[in-house]
Amino acid sequence: PFIILDQKSFEDESDTIGTDDFNGGKLAGEHLKELGHKEVVVVVPSKMTVNIQNRLKGFQSIYSENVTVLETSLSKEGGKKIVPRLVETKATGIFALNDELAFGLYYGLKELDKKIPEDYSIIGYDNVDMCEYVSPTLTTIAQPIYELGQQTAEMLLKRINEPTEEWHNKKLPVNIIKRFSTTHA
């Protein structure tokens, strides 16, 4: 028995569990829209998994126009390397599809003497521990990591005990953690 964690492409072949990535992207878009950002950038990995594609779709459900999508590697280095292309846009709001990308953006923007959130509001995704240690602290979409692990283990134990049971697909909610990397446009 096995459980597919954080991917949606195996729903008809096994039990799956993940988070509501579409809503996570939507929450990020709503936050930047509420702050008055008209031009925005979404920083995505070159090879998007299904869950990351859903984050982008959720964001685009709020921003259907004036969105620039920039592709890079899914790392701090990728975030840093994309900054020269980012500053060529008119964007004031940035959605990084994970916190690692956001940390790279921080570094790259600082090298160009750009300030967060004065010049660019940034939202990350995941709510890793480092979000509270960067300055300014990172606004991000939080995934319930502990609950995800706990419920995955419970699903696996249930599957072991009931191997012929129908497949189950669980989606856990996400929420936005508003810190100091975003402000009004």
Beta strands, then each sheet from edge to edge (+ up, - down):
strand 1: 3-5
strand 2: 15-19
strand 3: 40-45
strand 4: 67-72
strand 5: 93-96
strand 6: 121-126
strand 7: 139-142
strand 8: 169-172
strand 9: 175-177
sheet 1: 1+ 2+ 8+
sheet 2: 4+ 3+ 5+ 6+ 7+ 9-
end
